[in-house]
Amino acid sequence: MSKSHPSIIMQKAEEYRDYSANVLSSLIKIPSVSGNEEKIVRFLEKEFKKCGADDVQIDDFGNIIARLGNTGTVVAYDAHIDTVDIGEEKQWDTDPFSGEIKDEKVYGRGASDQKAGMASMLTALKILAEMKKPLPFTAYFVGSVLEEDCDGLCWQYIVKENKLRPDLVIITEPTDGKINRGQRGRMEIEVVVEGVSCHGSAPERGDNAIYKIAPIITALEKLNDVLPIDPFLGKGTLAASRLRSNSPSLCAVADKAAIYIDRRLTWGESPEQAVKQLESLPEIKAANASVQIPIYERPSWRGLVYPTPKKYPTWIMAEDHQFLKNAVKYFESLFKSKPVVDKWTFSTNGVASMGMFDIPTFGFGPGMEKMAHAPNEYAAIDDLCRCAAFYAGFPWEIVSRE
Ligand SMILES: [Zn+2]
């Protein structure tokens, strides 16, 4: 039996069960809130080398990228290595950075979202590096940064600046054991209304921006009800998330009012259309309001600012795409069961890889979506082994069909 046979790969992943659990525990012990990923990047730099990577690079944005192999189809595995903060500490039963291993689970902030994905990738790299070289494909293992703050920006940098354009991206965010082939896109929008201030004792002299924005707020609430529904991805949505206003004093008429919007884009909706849709609302026209997409310009841990408008396109990989058929087939041969093919509720780096650059992308990752950003987050060690086996074996499935 060849070294790449699914049963051998599964056996290898099981042999490395303790490694997978321990390396996840180590990753959790290194806090890495968005923008503060340097320590975990340095840890991974060493770990990727120990696992047998041919090459390890840290790019100027701060992403860490390991490579194995140098020919054939290029598959990139992506795990964002930043996490959200811990939230309310008293909601945690144990230290969020303990990395405790208990009852076949590893606990802590980032366990499911998504350091487990990175742990499985490291094990897969180890398994692949031990096989007889040269490999008939190229595998990249990407630890991407700032995802929780600005999804996909890391991959905008990788594709545009590093000029790395893989044939396939596998997102290792948690999928609850499913294969995910898409997600709704999203964007942030601010609608701004200008008024004219005057003394509050004589409001008729001014033009109150707060009163001018009021009909817009009502119109936005109604617009949410009529946004389109896609049978696979669900409904486009619009939620007002912040209202602010400005005036020279609290005894003056407001000269500015703005409403911040979280907009989720279903299939068939684009950020540009969503802006036009708002601009054509009679209430927005009447108030002469402006519709703006804010710019993300927070520096990465390397101090690099890579500005981007806060728009994150919807993406779906076609059900009959060859890579997706390969993935379903390989899942069946590895786990002896049929996968559920589904979508994510939250957003991932797929907004860039497939949403912006049209690189075929799907997701399969350890952990559970409901654990993301929740207290007492954990990932099951079984999941780590299954995903490590899938990552190590899947490229062989592609190659065997080429
Ligand atoms: Zn995530």
Residues whose N, C-alpha, C, O or C-beta is under 5 A from the ligand:
A	BS01	ZN	D113 Q114 E173
